[in-house]
């Protein structure tokens, strides 16, 4: 028996091999294999066995996991990967209590990123995106969703999408692209947001023709787009064959969660202030709640999504960094796992489901990412951790020892001693 790579002496192996998305109480049910081994051939998992069941295996590469935790590669279901510039100067203003609208007037906020993204060349945006993808890979992420939304005009939105597509072709990580042209209302359309939505929906045919995005997203929020405006826009996207996502109920409970369920969106994202009715409908649907606790943490808010209640009601939950330059500036999904434990009161088992199999289903990749089984992609992480409880417990550092994508080792923890 020959395999390209053999990983043996695995302490705990989380396969996460369930039909997903995993909902409600089932999120707290983990299957753990101990003293396991994985054979990898041609970039895919050939088999998973108990280490003492294998014999006479020949391999080009033997990896001794030394009793460490091994899991699927993490799946990142909500990022704003492609953007120009940065906004570190705003942190001091926020700490001084300067309102966001005042920061906008001073040239900051999202419009600052929009301006920087417009000014940046394709090559500059690509180099920056690849840098951030490298960081994600180092932290154990093997599949990433990437949104546009910092253009707010035809040329820049298409530039962002084309950068994401090029990044996906150049970087080992798998990228899933989402068109978020309806991320904000540009100043010139502030009195007529519907006209702006018409302009953005006018890009659907070109985006579809050039295979630039699988999903269409919209920010349904007070001062941005109403539920009714969002419904009409998403219906047009649905008719063009796009999957749907919604930035929902982040600041005010407008009913974005209910709209996500009504429209059959694959996910409703943020959900920081979702109503009781929204939670009830989410739990009764196939829509996944993508929770972004790093945003509440970074902005210093006391309000976090009611993820505990969502799971208890029977919903499927995923967790993401919301990586972006304004409200959650981190590529470290491991840190977000700790925040989910501390602030959302989720168990380690629920968190592992939320960053693997459920996140994969939240971006249409449940068939190939987020779990380990024979025939699936060999996207695997060996962690410097003795068990699955350890990562949410020991926070703020990188626990990834070895990151394998499609059977190829992308990252190994550098030795110091």
C-alpha positions in Angstrom: 0.0 0.0 0.0 1.4 3.4 -1.1 0.4 6.9 -0.2 2.1 10.2 -1.0 1.9 11.4 2.7 1.2 9.5 5.9 0.3 11.3 9.0 0.5 9.0 12.0 0.5 9.2 15.8 -2.5 11.6 15.9 -3.6 12.2 19.4 -7.2 13.4 18.7 -8.6 13.6 15.2 -11.7 15.6 14.5 -13.1 14.5 11.1 -16.3 16.7 11.3 -17.6 14.3 8.7 -21.4 15.0 9.0 -24.1 15.8 6.6 -24.4 19.5 7.1 -25.0 22.1 8.0 -25.0 20.9 11.6 -27.8 22.4 13.6 -28.8 23.0 17.2 -27.9 20.4 19.8 -26.0 18.4 17.2 -23.3 21.1 17.2 -22.3 19.9 20.6 -21.7 16.3 19.5 -18.2 15.7 18.3 -16.8 12.4 16.9 -13.2 12.1 18.1 -10.8 9.5 16.8 -7.8 8.8 19.0 -4.4 7.3 17.9 -5.4 7.8 14.3 -3.6 7.9 11.0 -4.3 9.6 7.6 -3.1 8.5 4.2 -3.0 11.1 1.5 -2.7 10.4 -2.2 -3.0 12.8 -5.2 -4.1 15.7 -3.0 -7.0 13.8 -1.5 -7.5 11.6 1.6 -7.0 8.0 0.7 -8.1 6.6 4.1 -8.4 7.4 7.8 -7.6 4.5 10.2 -6.5 3.7 13.7 -2.7 3.9 13.8 -2.5 0.3 15.0 -4.6 -0.9 12.0 -2.1 0.1 9.4 0.9 -1.9 8.3 3.3 -2.2 5.3 2.4 1.4 4.2 5.0 2.9 1.9 5.1 6.7 1.6 7.2 9.5 0.2 6.6 11.7 3.3 6.0 10.6 6.9 4.6 13.1 9.4 4.6 12.2 13.0 1.9 14.2 14.7 3.4 13.4 18.1 0.0 13.0 19.8 -1.2 16.4 18.7 -4.7 17.5 17.7 -5.5 17.2 14.0 -8.6 18.8 12.3 -9.8 19.9 8.9 -8.5 23.2 7.6 -10.5 26.1 9.0 -13.0 27.7 6.7 -13.4 31.5 6.7 -16.9 32.4 5.5 -16.9 36.2 5.6 -14.0 38.5 4.7 -13.5 41.8 2.9 -10.2 40.6 1.5 -9.5 43.1 -1.3 -9.1 46.7 -0.2 -6.7 49.5 -0.4 -5.0 51.4 2.4 -5.6 51.0 6.2 -7.3 53.0 8.9 -5.1 52.8 12.0 -5.4 56.6 12.6 -9.1 56.1 13.4 -8.5 54.0 16.5 -7.4 57.0 18.6 -10.4 59.0 17.4 -12.8 56.2 18.4 -11.1 56.0 21.8 -11.7 59.7 22.2 -15.4 59.2 21.6 -15.5 60.8 18.2 -18.7 59.7 16.5 -18.4 57.6 13.3 -20.3 60.3 11.3 -17.7 62.8 12.4 -14.9 60.4 11.3 -16.6 60.2 7.9 -16.7 64.0 7.7 -12.9 64.0 8.4 -12.4 61.7 5.4 -12.3 58.4 7.4 -14.6 55.5 7.7 -15.6 53.3 4.9 -15.3 56.1 2.4 -11.6 56.3 3.2 -11.2 52.7 2.2 -13.4 53.2 -0.9 -11.1 56.1 -2.0 -7.9 54.1 -1.3 -9.3 51.1 -3.2 -10.2 53.3 -6.2 -6.7 54.8 -6.2 -4.8 51.5 -5.8 -3.7 49.6 -9.0 -4.8 46.1 -9.7 -1.2 44.9 -8.9 -1.2 46.7 -5.6 -4.5 45.2 -4.5 -3.4 41.8 -5.6 -0.1 41.9 -3.7 -2.0 43.0 -0.6 -4.6 40.3 -0.9 -2.0 37.6 -1.3 -0.2 38.9 1.8 -3.4 38.6 3.8 -4.1 35.1 2.4 -0.6 34.0 3.5 -1.4 35.1 7.0 -4.7 33.3 7.0 -3.0 30.1 5.8 -0.4 30.4 8.6 -3.3 30.4 11.1 -4.9 27.2 9.7 -7.4 28.6 7.2 -7.6 26.7 3.9 -10.8 28.1 2.3 -11.8 31.8 2.2 -14.8 33.8 1.1 -13.8 37.2 -0.3 -16.3 40.1 -0.8 -16.1 43.2 -2.9 -17.8 46.3 -1.6 -15.1 49.0 -1.4 -15.7 50.4 -4.9 -19.3 51.5 -4.9 -18.9 52.1 -8.6 -18.8 49.9 -11.6 -15.1 50.1 -12.4 -13.8 49.6 -8.8 -16.2 46.8 -7.9 -15.2 44.9 -11.0 -11.6 45.6 -10.2 -12.0 44.1 -6.7 -13.7 41.0 -8.1 -11.1 40.5 -10.8 -8.3 40.9 -8.1 -10.0 38.2 -6.0 -10.3 35.9 -9.0 -6.6 36.4 -9.8 -5.6 35.9 -6.1 -7.6 32.6 -6.2 -5.6 31.4 -9.2 -2.2 32.4 -7.7 -2.7 31.3 -4.1 -3.0 27.7 -2.8 -6.1 28.6 -0.7 -9.5 28.1 -2.2 -11.4 31.4 -2.7 -15.1 31.9 -3.0 -16.1 35.3 -4.3 -19.1 37.5 -3.3 -20.3 40.6 -5.0 -21.1 43.2 -2.3 -21.5 46.3 -4.5 -24.5 47.2 -2.2 -22.2 47.7 0.8 -23.0 51.4 1.4 -24.8 54.3 -0.3 -22.3 56.6 -2.1 -22.7 60.3 -1.2 -23.9 61.1 -4.7 -26.8 58.6 -4.3 -27.7 59.5 -0.7 -31.2 60.8 -1.8 -31.8 57.9 -4.2 -30.4 54.6 -3.0 -32.7 52.7 -5.4 -30.9 54.3 -8.4 -27.6 53.0 -6.9 -29.0 49.5 -6.5 -30.1 49.6 -10.1 -26.6 50.5 -11.1 -25.1 47.7 -9.1 -27.7 45.1 -10.4 -26.7 46.3 -13.9 -23.4 44.5 -13.3 -24.9 41.1 -12.7 -24.7 39.9 -16.3 -21.0 40.9 -16.6 -20.1 39.3 -13.3 -21.9 36.1 -14.3 -20.4 36.0 -17.8 -16.8 36.5 -16.4 -17.4 34.1 -13.5 -16.4 36.8 -11.0 -18.7 35.9 -8.1 -20.9 33.1 -6.9 -22.9 35.1 -4.4 -24.5 38.5 -4.1 -24.7 40.3 -0.8 -26.3 43.5 0.5 -26.1 45.5 3.7 -29.6 45.7 5.0 -29.4 48.3 7.7 -30.8 51.7 8.9 -29.3 54.4 6.8 -28.1 51.9 4.1 -30.7 49.7 2.4 -34.2 48.9 3.6 -35.7 45.4 3.8 -37.9 46.2 0.8 -35.0 47.6 -1.3 -32.9 44.6 -0.3 -35.7 42.2 -1.3 -36.0 43.6 -4.8 -32.2 43.6 -5.3 -31.7 40.1 -4.1 -34.6 38.8 -6.2 -32.8 40.2 -9.3 -29.6 38.4 -8.2 -31.5 35.2 -7.6 -33.1 35.3 -11.1 -29.6 35.6 -12.6 -28.5 32.4 -10.8 -26.5 33.9 -7.9 -26.5 32.5 -4.4 -27.6 35.0 -1.8 -26.1 36.4 1.4 -27.3 39.3 3.6 -25.5 41.6 6.0 -28.4 41.5 8.4 -29.4 43.0 11.8 -26.0 44.3 12.7 -27.1 47.6 14.3 -30.9 47.7 14.3 -33.3 44.7 14.1 -34.9 45.6 10.8 -35.8 42.1 9.9 -32.8 41.2 7.8 -32.6 37.8 9.3 -36.2 37.1 8.4 -35.5 38.4 4.9 -32.5 36.0 4.6 -34.8 33.1 5.4 -37.6 34.3 3.1 -35.2 34.6 0.2 -33.5 31.3 0.8 -30.1 32.9 1.4 -27.3 30.6 2.2 -26.4 32.8 5.1 -27.5 35.8 7.2 -24.3 37.5 8.5 -23.7 39.6 11.6 -27.1 39.0 13.4 -25.9 41.0 16.4 -29.4 42.3 17.2 -31.6 39.7 15.6 -35.1 39.6 17.1 -36.8 36.6 18.8 -38.9 36.1 15.6 -35.7 36.2 13.5 -34.1 33.5 15.7 -37.2 31.4 15.4 -37.3 31.6 11.6 -33.5 31.0 11.3 -33.8 27.8 13.4 -36.6 26.5 11.2 -34.7 27.2 7.9 -31.6 26.0 6.1 -30.1 29.5 6.3 -26.9 29.6 8.3 -26.2 32.4 10.8 -22.6 33.6 10.2 -21.6 35.3 13.5 -18.8 37.9 13.6 -17.9 38.4 17.3 -14.6 40.0 16.4 -16.5 43.1 15.2 -18.3 43.7 18.5 -15.0 43.1 20.3 -13.0 45.5 18.1 -15.6 48.2 18.2 -15.9 47.9 22.0 -19.6 47.1 22.0 -21.4 45.3 24.8 -23.9 43.7 22.4 -22.9 40.4 20.9 -25.1 38.1 18.7 -27.4 35.8 20.6 -25.6 32.8 19.2 -26.2 30.7 22.3 -30.0 31.2 21.9 -29.8 30.5 18.1 -28.2 27.2 18.7 -30.5 26.3 21.5 -33.4 27.1 19.2 -32.0 24.7 16.6 -30.2 27.0 14.2 -26.9 26.3 12.3 -24.2 28.7 13.2 -20.8 29.6 11.6 -18.1 31.9 12.9 -15.9 34.3 11.0 -13.3 37.0 11.5 -15.1 39.6 9.3 -11.6 40.5 8.3 -11.8 44.2 7.1 -9.8 47.4 7.6 -12.4 49.2 9.7 -14.2 47.0 12.3 -12.3 43.7 12.6 -8.7 43.9 11.6 -7.4 40.3 12.1 -6.8 37.3 9.9 -6.6 35.1 13.0 -9.7 32.9 13.2 -8.3 31.2 16.2 -8.6 34.4 18.2 -12.3 34.7 17.1 -12.8 31.1 18.4 -11.7 32.3 21.9 -14.0 35.3 21.7 -16.9 33.0 20.7 -16.2 31.0 23.9 -15.9 34.0 26.2 -18.5 36.3 24.8 -21.0 34.1 22.9 -20.8 31.3 25.5 -20.4 28.6 23.0 -18.8 25.2 23.8 -15.6 24.1 22.2 -17.5 21.5 20.2 -19.9 24.1 18.9 -17.1 26.4 17.9 -15.3 23.6 16.0 -18.5 22.9 14.0 -18.8 26.7 13.4 -15.3 27.1 11.9 -15.2 24.0 9.8 -18.3 22.1 8.4 -20.9 24.9 8.9 -18.6 27.6 7.5 -18.1 25.4 4.5 -21.8 25.1 3.9 -22.2 28.9 4.4 -20.1 29.5 1.3 -21.4 26.6 -0.8 -18.4 24.3 -0.1 -19.9 21.8 2.2 -19.2 19.0 -0.4 -15.4 19.6 -0.3 -14.2 21.7 2.6 -14.6 21.6 6.4 -14.4 17.9 7.0 -12.1 14.9 6.6 -13.1 11.7 4.8 -11.8 9.3 2.2 -12.0 11.0 -1.3 -12.2 14.6 0.1 -9.5 17.2 -0.3 -6.6 16.8 2.0 -7.0 20.1 3.8 -5.6 19.3 7.2 -4.1 21.2 10.2 -1.9 19.7 12.9 -2.2 21.9 16.0 0.3 22.5 18.8 -2.5 21.4 21.2 -3.2 18.2 23.0 -7.0 18.2 22.4 -9.9 20.1 20.9 -10.6 22.0 24.1 -7.2 23.8 24.0 -7.5 26.3 21.2 -10.4 28.5 22.6 -8.7 28.3 26.0 -5.2 29.5 25.1 -6.0 32.7 23.2 -4.3 35.3 21.1 -1.5 33.2 19.6 -1.1 30.9 16.6 -1.4 27.2 17.5 -1.0 25.9 13.9 2.0 23.5 13.7 1.5 22.2 10.2 -1.0 23.4 7.5 -1.7 21.1 4.6 -3.7 22.2 1.5 -4.6 19.7 -1.2 -2.0 17.3 0.3 0.8 19.9 0.1 2.4 21.4 3.2 1.9 25.2 3.1 3.2 26.0 6.6 5.2 24.5 9.3 5.9 26.1 12.6 9.5 27.4 12.5 11.9 26.1 15.0 13.5 28.4 17.6 15.3 25.9 19.9 
